[in-house]
Amino acid sequence: MKYLKTEIMVGIFMLLGIIAACVLALQVAGLVLNSKAELYTVYAKFENIGSLRLRAPVRIGGVAIGRVTAINLDGESLTPVVSIGIEKKFDKISSESKASIQTSGIIGEQYIAITPGFYDEDLGTTYLKNGDYITDTGSAVVLEDLISKFLFNSSQDAEKSKSNAAETTTDSNTDSTKE
């Protein structure tokens, strides 16, 4: 009996530790067991979403204001359409705002950064509401594309300088034979 009570206490302690570790892992991963935050959904079309994932954060100035709720393909234009769930307490975002896909660090996760636009009722701007589209968007920068452009342009520049040097040598030889 003495050992049974100790074993039960250790078992309860271990069970609580496992539950606490699971809750911590879910919070670190950005998954919430019971989110009571009310959201409104806006949409944005991008040319290239890179490796943007579901539940990626949406930030203004580094502050998380929502998450990516869905990623679909527009049937007519064949461009990605991202559904963005924004917490209702952030309801003063101008319709002139810009949504761009950014990367945390060099090889970090991708997220949507919203740059607030101006708001002026006289000019006809409004606040974003459920179902609106963000028209000003910036696609993801794909690291592989940048590297290939750099390497391709570097090799073209080297070939141009070689051909220019050859032409200069040919022109100087032609000039010296004329004398």
C-alpha positions in Angstrom: 0.0 0.0 0.0 2.8 2.4 0.8 4.3 2.0 -2.7 1.0 2.1 -4.4 0.2 5.6 -3.1 3.7 6.8 -4.3 3.2 5.2 -7.7 -0.2 6.8 -8.1 1.3 10.2 -7.2 4.2 9.8 -9.6 1.7 8.7 -12.3 -0.5 11.8 -11.8 2.6 14.0 -11.8 3.8 12.5 -15.1 0.4 12.8 -16.7 0.2 16.5 -15.7 3.7 17.0 -17.1 2.8 15.4 -20.5 -0.4 17.5 -20.7 1.6 20.7 -19.9 4.2 19.8 -22.6 1.4 19.2 -25.2 -0.2 22.6 -24.4 3.1 24.3 -24.6 4.0 22.6 -27.9 0.6 23.7 -29.4 1.1 27.3 -28.3 4.7 27.4 -29.7 3.4 26.0 -33.0 0.7 28.6 -33.2 -2.1 26.2 -32.8 -4.7 27.1 -30.2 -7.0 24.6 -28.5 -9.9 27.0 -28.1 -9.6 30.3 -29.8 -12.4 32.6 -28.9 -11.1 35.5 -30.9 -13.7 36.7 -33.4 -12.3 37.1 -37.0 -13.3 38.9 -40.1 -12.0 37.6 -43.4 -10.4 39.6 -46.2 -8.8 38.2 -49.4 -5.7 39.0 -51.3 -4.5 37.9 -54.8 -0.8 37.3 -55.2 1.3 36.4 -58.3 3.5 34.0 -56.2 2.9 32.9 -52.6 6.2 31.1 -52.3 6.0 28.7 -49.4 3.3 30.5 -47.5 1.3 28.0 -45.4 -2.0 27.8 -43.7 -2.1 29.4 -40.2 0.9 31.6 -41.2 0.8 34.8 -39.1 -0.5 38.1 -40.5 1.4 41.1 -39.0 1.3 44.9 -38.9 4.7 46.3 -37.8 5.7 42.9 -36.4 2.5 42.6 -34.3 0.4 39.5 -35.0 -3.2 40.5 -35.9 -4.4 37.4 -37.6 -3.7 34.2 -39.5 -3.9 32.8 -43.0 -7.1 30.8 -43.0 -7.1 29.4 -46.6 -5.1 29.3 -49.8 -7.0 28.7 -53.1 -6.5 29.2 -56.8 -8.8 31.6 -58.7 -10.4 29.6 -61.5 -10.4 32.5 -64.0 -7.0 34.2 -63.6 -5.2 31.1 -62.2 -3.6 33.2 -59.4 -3.4 32.3 -55.7 -6.1 33.8 -53.5 -5.2 33.9 -49.8 -7.9 34.2 -47.2 -6.8 36.3 -44.2 -8.5 36.0 -40.9 -8.0 39.3 -38.9 -9.1 39.7 -35.3 -12.2 42.0 -35.0 -10.4 44.3 -32.6 -8.2 45.4 -35.5 -11.1 46.8 -37.5 -9.4 50.2 -38.5 -7.3 48.9 -41.4 -7.7 51.1 -44.4 -8.7 49.6 -47.8 -5.6 51.3 -49.2 -3.3 49.0 -47.2 -0.8 46.8 -48.9 -0.3 43.1 -48.2 3.0 41.5 -49.0 4.6 38.2 -48.3 7.7 38.5 -46.1 10.2 36.0 -44.7 11.4 35.9 -41.1 15.2 35.9 -41.2 17.2 34.3 -44.1 15.5 30.9 -44.2 12.6 31.6 -41.8 8.9 31.1 -42.1 6.9 33.3 -44.5 4.1 35.5 -43.2 1.9 38.3 -44.5 2.9 41.8 -43.6 0.2 44.5 -43.9 1.4 48.0 -44.5 -1.3 50.4 -43.4 -2.5 52.8 -46.1 -4.0 56.2 -45.7 -7.6 56.7 -44.7 -9.6 59.7 -45.9 -13.4 59.7 -46.2 -13.3 62.6 -48.6 -11.2 60.5 -51.0 -13.5 57.5 -50.7 -11.3 55.2 -48.7 -12.9 52.8 -46.3 -11.9 50.4 -43.6 -11.5 46.7 -44.6 -14.6 44.6 -43.7 -15.6 41.0 -44.0 -15.3 39.8 -47.6 -13.2 42.7 -49.0 -10.1 42.3 -51.2 -6.8 43.9 -50.6 -5.9 45.1 -54.1 -2.3 46.3 -53.5 -0.2 43.1 -52.9 3.4 42.2 -53.1 4.4 38.6 -54.0 6.9 36.4 -52.2 10.6 36.8 -53.2 11.9 33.4 -54.1 15.5 33.0 -53.0 16.3 30.5 -55.8 15.1 33.0 -58.5 17.3 35.8 -57.0 20.3 33.5 -57.0 19.7 32.3 -60.6 19.3 35.9 -61.8 22.5 37.0 -60.1 24.5 34.1 -61.5 22.9 34.4 -65.0 23.6 38.2 -65.1 27.1 37.7 -63.8 27.9 35.3 -66.5 26.4 37.6 -69.2 28.4 40.5 -67.8 31.6 38.4 -68.0 30.9 37.4 -71.6 30.1 41.0 -72.6 33.3 42.3 -71.0 35.3 39.6 -72.9 33.7 40.4 -76.2 34.3 44.2 -75.6 37.9 43.5 -74.8 38.2 41.4 -78.0 36.7 44.2 -80.0 38.9 46.8 -78.5 42.0 44.6 -79.2 40.8 44.1 -82.8 40.2 47.8 -83.3 43.6 48.8 -81.9 45.3 46.2 -84.1 43.4 47.6 -87.1 44.5 51.2 -86.2 48.2 50.2 -85.9 48.2 48.5 -89.3 46.8 51.7 -90.9 49.8 53.7 -89.7 
